[in-house]
Amino acid sequence: MFARTSGWFRRGSLIAGILALALSYLLMISTEILVAQTAEVQSRSITMGSSEEDAETDYTIQFTIPAGSTVGAVRIEFCDNDPLPFTTCTFNAVGDDIPQVDANAGSIATESGSDAFAFTGAVTNCTNPTLTAPSVGHRHLDIICNGGTEAFGGATVFSGTIDNIDNPSNATDSPANPNNTFYARIYVYDTTTPPAIVNPIAQTNVAHLGGIALSTAEQLTITARVQEILEFCVGTALDGAVTTCGDMTGNAVDMGVLDFGSVTRSTVSTGDQGSVMVRTNAASGVIIDYFAEQATSGTNHLGALRVTGATCTADGTPSTSEIDQCINSVGTTQTPIVAGTEEFGLCIFNVHTPGSTTNLSPDAEYDDVANTCNNTLGFAFDETGTVDRLADSTTVVHDEMLELEFGGTSAITTPTGLYNVTLTFIGTATF
C-alpha cells in the first residue's frame, strides 16, 4: 500500500513540474511577443558636444519613430552595462560611470533654447515638447508633449539638444583612462505620463525603444614651437636697395664739408644716410637704441663729433665752445640747427617698410618723417654714451628700416680737422 502511494506521489510531482515549465514557457513567449511588438526607433544617435571626461556639455538626440505611432513622451535612460531596454541598469554612481543630469555637478540639464525639441510633422499636441527638470540622483531625462498625445500617420523624426549634462568622470571604471563607454536607452511612450522610474524600466505604455552606445575619450594636446626671431642690421644702404637685412651694406657716412654759411645734411650733401633695419616675431615688440662710443684718447666730450685725440673745452654737456676740435652736440631735445652756430645731430627722415608691417614708431625727439628732416623740427644727439631711444614697436615687425639724416654746421671759429664719431645701435626684442 505504501509503495503504491509513493508512485502516485511521484507521478503527481512530475505532472506539476511539467505544468510549471509550460507556464514559464508561456510567460516567456508572452514577454517576447510584447517586446517584439515594440518596434525599434531607427537612425538613432546622441551627438556629444564634447567627449572629454567630466566635461559639462550638450547632447543632441535624434531618432526616427515608425509610421502609425501615437506619441506622448520620450525617456532617455543612462546605464553603464549595456543599451538593452527593459533589462537591469547597472552603474557605480550618477556622474561616475554615467552622466549627471541634475544640479549636483554644476548646472541642471536644460533645453537648448525655448524650441529645443521637435517631432517632424507634428501639428497639434507634440509641436513643442519640453524637458522635465531632473531631480537629484536622476539618471534619466523625460521629454513630454505638452498638449497630450499626438498620432503620426507617417514616420516622424525626433530631434533636440539638451545643455549642461556632465559627462562621466570615470573615477571608478577608468580612473587613469578617459576612454570609457556608457549607454543610453530610448523609450517612446504613448502617454504623456510615463510611469515612475524603476530598475529595470517597466514595459507599460512603451510604444517604441532603442539603444545607443556613447563614450568619453582622451584629448590630444598638440604642441608646436615657433622659434624666436630677431634680425637686426645697420649700414648705409638706400631704401631702394634694401628689402631684408641680407641686402644691407656700408658702415661709414660722409657728411662732406661743414661750413658756417649753411646747414649740411648728409643725404643732400653726399647722398649718404644711416640705415637701421629690424625683423622680429616678438609679440611684445622691439626697441631700437643707440649710444655714442666714447673716444679712447683726448679729453672731455668723448662722444661728440670730434678730432681724434683732441682736448675739448670742459664746459657743459652739450658744449657751447666754438674754438675747440669738438663739434657741439644738439642734445636730446629736437632743435633746428642754425647756420654758423656750431652743432651736430641726427634725425629720422623715413621708415622704409618693404615687409608686411608698419609697426615701428620713431621716438619723438628724432622723428621728422613729416618734413623728411629738412631742419624744420631739427635734430638731436646724445654724446654722453648713455643709451637713447630711437624707435620702438609694441608688436611684431617685418623688415622695417629707419633712415637717418645727419646734420651739422660749423662756426667761423671752428678749427680745421677731420671730425668723426662712432655710434652703436642696439635692437632688443621682448618675446
C-alpha positions in Angstrom: 0.0 0.0 0.0 2.8 2.4 0.8 4.6 1.6 -2.4 1.5 2.5 -4.5 1.1 5.8 -2.6 4.7 6.7 -3.3 4.3 6.0 -7.0 1.3 8.2 -7.2 3.1 11.0 -5.4 6.0 10.8 -7.9 3.6 10.9 -10.8 1.9 14.0 -9.3 5.1 15.8 -8.8 6.1 15.1 -12.4 2.8 16.5 -13.7 3.2 19.6 -11.5 6.7 20.2 -12.8 5.5 19.8 -16.4 2.7 22.4 -15.8 5.1 24.8 -14.1 7.6 24.5 -17.1 4.8 25.1 -19.5 3.5 28.1 -17.7 7.0 29.6 -17.6 7.4 29.0 -21.3 4.1 30.6 -22.0 5.1 33.7 -19.9 8.4 33.9 -21.8 6.6 33.7 -25.1 4.2 36.4 -23.9 7.1 38.7 -22.9 8.9 38.1 -26.2 5.7 38.8 -28.2 5.3 42.1 -26.2 8.9 43.1 -26.9 8.6 42.1 -30.5 5.6 44.3 -30.9 7.5 47.3 -29.6 9.4 48.5 -32.7 12.9 49.9 -32.5 13.4 53.5 -33.4 15.7 53.9 -36.4 18.6 56.2 -37.3 19.2 56.9 -33.6 22.1 58.9 -32.3 23.3 61.1 -29.5 25.9 63.6 -30.5 28.0 64.8 -27.6 29.2 68.4 -27.7 32.4 67.2 -26.0 33.7 63.7 -25.3 36.0 65.0 -22.5 35.5 63.1 -19.3 33.7 65.1 -16.6 33.0 68.0 -19.0 29.8 69.9 -18.8 28.5 69.8 -22.4 25.4 69.3 -24.6 23.8 66.2 -26.0 21.9 66.3 -29.3 19.4 63.4 -29.6 17.9 62.2 -32.9 15.9 59.2 -34.0 13.1 58.1 -36.3 9.8 56.8 -35.0 7.9 54.3 -37.3 4.7 55.4 -39.1 1.4 54.9 -37.4 2.7 55.8 -33.9 1.0 57.6 -31.1 3.5 59.6 -29.1 3.2 61.4 -25.7 6.7 61.3 -24.2 10.3 60.2 -24.7 12.6 58.9 -21.9 16.4 58.6 -22.1 17.9 56.3 -19.5 21.7 56.2 -19.0 23.3 52.9 -17.9 26.9 51.5 -17.7 26.3 47.9 -18.6 24.5 47.7 -21.9 22.0 49.5 -24.2 19.3 46.8 -23.9 15.9 48.3 -22.9 13.8 46.5 -20.2 16.9 45.0 -18.6 18.5 45.8 -15.3 20.5 49.1 -15.5 23.8 48.9 -13.6 26.2 51.8 -12.7 28.5 52.7 -9.9 27.1 56.2 -9.3 25.4 59.0 -11.2 28.2 61.2 -12.5 30.9 58.5 -12.1 30.3 56.0 -15.0 27.1 57.5 -16.4 26.3 61.2 -17.0 25.0 63.5 -14.3 21.9 65.5 -15.3 20.9 67.1 -12.0 22.4 70.2 -10.5 24.8 68.4 -8.1 27.7 68.7 -10.5 27.0 72.3 -11.6 24.1 73.4 -13.7 20.9 71.3 -14.1 20.3 69.8 -17.6 18.1 72.2 -19.6 16.6 72.5 -23.1 18.9 74.3 -25.5 16.5 77.2 -26.2 12.8 77.5 -26.0 12.1 75.3 -29.0 14.9 72.8 -28.5 12.8 69.7 -29.2 10.8 68.8 -32.3 8.8 65.9 -33.9 8.9 66.4 -37.6 5.3 66.8 -38.9 3.8 67.5 -35.5 0.8 69.8 -35.9 -1.1 69.6 -32.6 0.0 68.3 -29.1 3.7 67.5 -29.8 4.6 70.7 -31.6 6.7 72.0 -28.7 7.8 69.2 -26.3 9.5 70.2 -23.1 12.1 68.7 -20.8 11.0 67.7 -17.3 13.6 69.1 -14.9 15.5 66.2 -13.4 15.7 65.8 -9.6 18.8 64.9 -7.5 20.1 61.5 -8.4 18.2 61.1 -11.6 19.8 59.0 -14.3 17.2 59.7 -16.9 15.6 62.5 -18.9 11.9 62.8 -19.7 10.6 64.9 -22.6 6.8 65.4 -22.7 4.3 66.5 -25.3 2.7 69.5 -23.6 -0.8 69.2 -25.2 -1.3 65.5 -24.9 -0.5 62.6 -27.2 -0.3 63.0 -31.0 -0.9 60.4 -33.7 1.5 60.3 -36.6 0.4 58.7 -39.9 3.9 58.6 -41.3 7.3 58.2 -39.8 8.4 61.1 -37.6 11.9 62.3 -36.6 12.5 63.4 -33.1 15.4 65.8 -32.5 16.6 68.1 -29.8 19.6 69.3 -27.8 20.0 69.3 -24.0 22.5 71.6 -22.4 24.5 71.2 -19.1 24.9 67.5 -19.0 28.1 66.4 -17.1 30.0 63.6 -18.8 31.0 60.6 -16.7 34.1 61.3 -14.6 35.2 57.6 -14.9 36.6 57.8 -11.4 35.8 54.1 -10.7 35.7 52.4 -14.1 38.7 54.1 -15.6 40.5 56.3 -13.1 43.6 56.5 -15.3 41.9 56.2 -18.7 39.4 58.8 -20.1 38.3 56.4 -22.9 35.1 54.9 -21.3 31.9 53.6 -22.8 28.4 54.1 -21.4 24.9 53.6 -22.9 21.6 55.4 -23.4 18.3 53.5 -23.7 15.4 55.2 -25.5 11.8 54.7 -24.6 8.9 56.3 -26.6 5.6 56.3 -24.7 2.1 56.5 -26.0 1.1 58.6 -22.9 2.2 62.0 -21.6 2.7 60.5 -18.1 5.4 57.8 -18.2 5.4 55.5 -15.2 7.8 56.3 -12.4 11.4 55.2 -13.0 12.2 51.7 -11.8 15.0 49.4 -12.5 14.6 47.7 -14.9 12.2 50.1 -16.7 8.7 48.7 -16.9 7.2 47.9 -20.3 3.9 49.8 -19.5 2.9 52.2 -22.3 6.2 51.9 -24.2 5.4 52.1 -27.9 9.0 52.1 -29.3 12.5 51.7 -28.0 16.2 51.6 -28.9 19.7 51.7 -27.6 22.8 53.8 -28.2 26.4 53.5 -27.2 28.4 56.6 -26.2 32.0 57.1 -24.9 34.2 59.7 -23.3 37.6 59.9 -24.9 41.2 61.1 -24.3 42.0 64.5 -25.5 45.1 65.2 -27.6 47.2 68.2 -26.8 49.1 69.4 -29.8 52.3 71.4 -29.2 54.3 73.2 -31.8 57.1 75.7 -31.3 57.8 78.8 -33.3 61.4 79.9 -32.8 62.2 83.4 -31.6 63.4 85.7 -34.5 65.4 88.9 -34.3 67.2 90.1 -37.4 68.9 93.5 -36.8 71.3 95.2 -39.1 72.9 98.6 -39.5 74.5 100.2 -42.6 74.2 102.9 -45.1 72.2 101.3 -47.9 69.5 103.3 -49.5 65.9 102.1 -49.2 65.6 101.2 -52.9 68.4 98.6 -52.5 67.1 97.0 -49.2 64.2 94.6 -48.7 65.8 92.5 -45.9 68.9 92.6 -43.7 70.6 90.4 -46.3 70.8 93.5 -48.6 72.3 95.8 -46.0 75.8 97.3 -46.9 78.1 100.1 -45.7 79.4 101.3 -42.4 80.5 104.9 -43.0 78.6 108.2 -43.5 80.4 111.1 -45.2 78.8 114.4 -44.4 81.2 116.3 -46.7 82.4 119.8 -45.6 80.8 121.6 -42.7 80.9 125.4 -43.1 79.4 128.3 -41.2 77.4 129.6 -44.1 74.8 126.7 -44.2 73.5 123.6 -42.5 74.9 120.5 -44.0 72.6 117.5 -44.4 74.3 114.2 -45.3 71.7 113.0 -47.8 71.7 116.3 -49.6 75.4 116.9 -49.4 76.8 113.5 -50.2 73.8 111.2 -50.6 74.9 109.2 -47.5 72.5 108.1 -44.8 72.3 105.8 -41.8 70.1 102.7 -42.2 68.8 100.5 -39.3 66.6 97.6 -40.2 64.8 95.1 -37.9 62.7 91.9 -38.3 61.2 90.1 -35.2 58.3 87.9 -34.3 58.4 89.2 -30.7 54.8 89.5 -29.6 55.6 92.4 -27.3 57.7 94.2 -29.9 61.2 95.7 -30.2 63.1 98.7 -29.2 66.0 100.4 -31.1 68.5 102.4 -29.1 71.8 104.0 -29.8 74.7 105.4 -27.9 77.9 107.3 -28.8 81.1 105.4 -28.3 83.4 107.3 -26.0 86.8 108.2 -27.6 89.8 106.4 -26.1 92.1 109.4 -26.4 91.7 113.1 -25.8 89.7 114.7 -23.0 86.1 115.9 -22.4 83.1 115.4 -24.7 84.4 112.0 -25.7 81.2 111.1 -27.5 81.0 114.3 -29.6 81.8 114.6 -33.3 85.5 115.4 -32.7 89.1 115.2 -33.9 90.8 112.1 -32.6 92.9 112.8 -29.5 91.6 116.4 -29.2 91.4 118.2 -25.9 87.9 119.7 -25.8 86.7 122.5 -23.6 85.5 121.4 -20.2 82.1 123.2 -20.3 78.5 121.9 -20.1 77.0 119.0 -21.9 76.4 119.6 -24.7 79.3 122.1 -25.1 78.9 125.6 -26.3 82.6 126.3 -27.1 83.3 127.0 -30.8 87.0 127.2 -30.6 88.0 123.5 -29.8 88.1 120.5 -32.0 84.8 119.1 -30.9 81.6 119.9 -32.7 78.9 120.8 -30.2 76.1 118.3 -29.9 72.4 119.3 -30.2 71.4 117.4 -27.1 68.4 115.2 -26.5 65.8 117.8 -27.3 65.0 118.1 -31.0 66.1 121.5 -32.2 66.7 123.2 -35.5 70.4 123.8 -36.3 71.2 127.4 -37.1 73.9 128.0 -39.8 77.1 129.4 -38.2 76.2 128.2 -34.7 78.3 125.1 -34.3 76.1 121.9 -33.8 75.8 118.3 -34.9 72.8 115.9 -34.7 70.8 113.2 -36.3 67.1 112.8 -37.4 64.8 110.0 -38.8 63.5 111.1 -42.2 61.7 107.9 -43.2 60.6 104.5 -42.1 61.1 102.1 -45.1 58.7 99.2 -44.9 59.4 96.6 -47.6 57.9 93.9 -45.4 54.3 93.4 -44.5 54.1 95.6 -41.3 54.3 99.3 -40.4 54.7 98.9 -36.7 58.0 100.7 -36.0 57.5 104.2 -34.4 60.3 106.8 -34.3 61.0 108.4 -30.9 59.6 111.9 -30.8 63.0 113.6 -30.3 64.3 112.1 -33.5 61.2 112.0 -35.7 60.8 114.4 -38.6 59.4 112.0 -41.2 56.7 114.5 -42.0 59.3 117.0 -43.2 62.0 114.5 -44.3 64.4 116.1 -41.8 64.6 119.4 -43.7 65.6 121.1 -40.4 62.0 122.4 -39.7 61.8 120.5 -36.4 65.5 119.9 -36.3 67.9 117.3 -35.0 69.0 115.7 -31.7 72.1 113.9 -30.5 73.3 112.4 -27.1 77.0 112.4 -26.8 77.2 111.1 -23.3 77.4 107.4 -24.1 74.1 106.8 -22.4 71.7 104.6 -24.3 69.0 106.8 -26.0 65.8 105.5 -27.7 65.4 105.9 -31.5 62.3 103.9 -32.2 60.1 101.1 -30.9 57.1 98.8 -31.6 54.6 97.1 -29.4 54.2 94.1 -31.6 56.0 92.1 -34.4 58.0 93.9 -37.1 58.6 92.5 -40.6 61.6 94.2 -42.2 61.2 97.9 -41.3 64.1 100.3 -41.7 64.9 103.6 -40.0 66.5 106.1 -42.4 68.8 108.5 -40.6 69.8 112.0 -41.7 72.9 113.6 -40.1 73.1 117.4 -40.0 75.6 119.9 -38.8 77.2 123.3 -39.2 80.5 124.9 -38.1 81.2 128.3 -36.6 83.5 130.7 -38.2 86.0 129.9 -35.4 85.7 126.1 -35.6 89.2 124.7 -36.0 90.1 122.7 -39.1 90.4 119.0 -38.9 88.9 115.6 -39.6 86.0 115.1 -37.3 84.3 111.7 -36.5 82.2 109.8 -34.0 81.2 106.1 -33.9 77.6 105.2 -33.0 76.5 101.8 -31.7 72.8 100.7 -32.3 71.0 98.0 -30.2 67.9 96.1 -31.1 66.1 94.5 -28.2 63.0 92.3 -28.7 60.6 91.3 -25.9 59.2 87.8 -26.5 
